[in-house]
Amino acid sequence: GITYAVRTAGDPFSIAASARELVRQADSRIPVRDVTTEERVIEQGIGQERTFATLCTGFALLAVAIACVGLYGTMAYNVARRTGEIGIRMALGAQRRRVVWMVEREVLVLAGAGLAVGVPAAYAAARLVETFLFGMKARDATTLVVAPVVLLVAAIAAGWGPARKASRVDPMRALRED
């Protein structure tokens, strides 16, 4: 097959009929079909990669959601287990915001431990994926900063519910249960 490329200043499809007529005048045996733009050819060429990137993004978001649910469950269990201790703290005058900060601090310690292991591992593993990247750096500083920030925000959000529940513990009820 023969492929012709025509550069236009305006809408490429507006000159398609004129281009067909010019080719017909040059040689009527040459059929002109599949008129498309370079942009569409590129889009079709990278369609599989774009689908793969979209799937990876979806799975990454799912992984963050699962991690948040797991962290929420861990912290909710921890708060339920420590209800007596929290009740004593509240009975002795601990303010609600201090109790919230106590629980959120535990969440931050867990998230910090995960990041302390994960960020260096990701930095080391970047060399493995470098061959798959085109026009991008594997050790992109923006990514290595934004990803931990997103994970910290997700961890704080996951711990917010149990922290609020801990701050609403009724001291008398908590002390009676023990």
C-alpha positions in Angstrom: 0.0 0.0 0.0 0.9 3.6 -0.6 0.6 6.1 2.2 0.3 9.8 1.5 0.9 12.5 4.1 -0.6 15.9 3.6 0.1 18.9 5.9 -2.7 21.3 6.4 -3.2 24.5 8.3 -6.9 23.9 9.1 -9.2 20.9 9.5 -7.5 17.9 7.7 -10.8 16.4 6.7 -11.9 19.5 4.9 -9.3 18.9 2.2 -9.9 15.1 1.9 -12.1 15.5 -1.1 -9.6 17.7 -2.8 -6.8 15.3 -2.1 -8.8 12.4 -3.5 -9.4 14.4 -6.7 -5.7 15.2 -7.1 -4.8 11.5 -6.7 -7.5 10.4 -9.2 -6.2 13.0 -11.7 -2.7 11.7 -11.3 -3.6 8.0 -11.6 -7.2 6.8 -11.6 -6.2 3.2 -10.6 -5.0 4.3 -7.1 -7.8 4.1 -4.6 -7.9 6.6 -1.8 -9.3 5.2 1.4 -8.7 5.3 5.2 -8.3 9.0 5.4 -7.2 9.8 8.9 -5.1 12.2 10.9 -1.6 11.6 12.3 -3.1 12.2 15.7 -5.5 9.3 15.3 -2.7 7.0 14.0 -0.6 7.9 17.1 -3.6 7.3 19.4 -4.2 3.9 17.8 -0.5 3.0 18.2 -0.4 3.8 21.9 -3.9 2.5 22.7 -2.7 -0.6 24.4 -0.1 1.3 26.5 -2.8 3.8 27.5 -5.2 1.0 28.5 -2.4 -0.6 30.5 -1.6 2.7 32.3 -5.3 3.2 33.1 -5.5 -0.3 34.6 -2.3 0.3 36.6 -3.8 3.6 37.9 -7.0 1.8 38.9 -5.2 -1.0 40.6 -3.0 1.6 42.5 -6.1 3.4 43.7 -7.6 0.1 44.7 -4.4 -0.8 46.6 -4.5 2.6 48.5 -8.2 2.0 49.3 -7.4 -1.5 50.6 -4.5 -0.2 52.7 -6.8 2.5 54.1 -9.4 -0.1 55.1 -6.7 -2.3 56.7 -5.3 0.6 58.6 -8.8 1.7 59.7 -9.5 -1.8 60.9 -6.2 -2.0 62.8 -6.8 1.3 64.5 -10.4 0.6 65.2 -9.4 -2.7 66.9 -6.6 -0.9 68.8 -9.1 1.8 70.0 -11.6 -0.8 71.0 -8.9 -2.8 72.9 -7.7 0.4 74.7 -11.2 1.7 75.6 -10.5 1.3 79.3 -7.2 3.2 79.1 -8.7 6.0 77.0 -11.6 6.2 79.5 -9.1 6.6 82.4 -7.3 9.3 80.4 -10.6 11.1 79.8 -11.6 10.8 83.4 -8.3 12.3 84.5 -8.9 15.3 82.3 -7.4 14.5 78.9 -8.9 16.7 76.2 -10.5 15.2 73.2 -8.0 16.7 70.8 -5.2 15.1 72.8 -6.9 11.7 72.5 -7.3 12.2 68.8 -3.7 13.2 68.5 -2.7 10.0 70.5 -4.5 7.8 68.0 -3.3 9.7 64.9 0.2 9.6 66.2 0.0 5.8 66.2 -1.3 5.9 62.6 1.6 8.2 61.6 4.1 5.9 63.2 2.7 2.9 61.3 2.7 4.9 58.0 6.2 6.3 58.7 7.5 2.8 59.2 5.9 1.7 56.0 7.4 4.6 54.1 10.8 4.1 55.7 10.9 0.7 54.1 8.9 1.5 50.9 10.6 4.6 49.6 14.1 3.2 49.6 12.8 0.0 48.1 11.0 2.0 45.4 14.1 4.0 44.7 16.2 0.8 44.4 13.6 -0.9 42.2 13.4 2.1 39.9 16.3 0.8 37.9 14.3 -2.3 37.0 11.5 -0.3 35.4 13.7 2.3 33.8 13.8 0.4 30.5 10.0 0.5 30.3 9.8 4.3 30.6 10.0 6.5 27.5 10.8 10.2 28.0 10.5 9.9 31.8 13.0 9.4 34.6 12.5 6.4 36.9 13.7 8.3 39.9 11.5 11.3 39.4 11.8 13.6 42.4 8.2 14.8 42.1 6.9 11.2 42.2 9.2 10.3 45.1 7.8 13.2 47.1 4.1 13.2 46.0 3.5 9.4 46.5 4.6 9.5 50.2 2.5 12.6 50.8 -0.6 10.9 49.3 0.0 7.9 51.4 0.4 10.0 54.6 -2.8 11.8 53.8 -4.6 8.5 53.2 -3.2 7.1 56.5 -4.4 10.2 58.4 -7.8 9.9 56.8 -8.0 6.2 57.6 -7.1 6.9 61.3 -9.5 9.8 61.6 -12.6 7.6 62.3 -11.1 5.6 65.1 -9.5 8.7 66.5 -12.8 10.5 66.7 -14.4 7.4 68.2 -11.7 7.3 70.9 -12.2 11.0 71.7 -15.9 10.3 72.3 -15.4 7.6 74.8 -17.6 8.1 77.9 -15.2 7.7 80.9 -17.8 6.3 83.2 -19.0 3.7 80.7 -15.4 2.7 79.8 -14.5 2.3 83.5 -17.6 0.2 84.2 -16.8 -2.2 81.4 -13.4 -3.0 82.9 
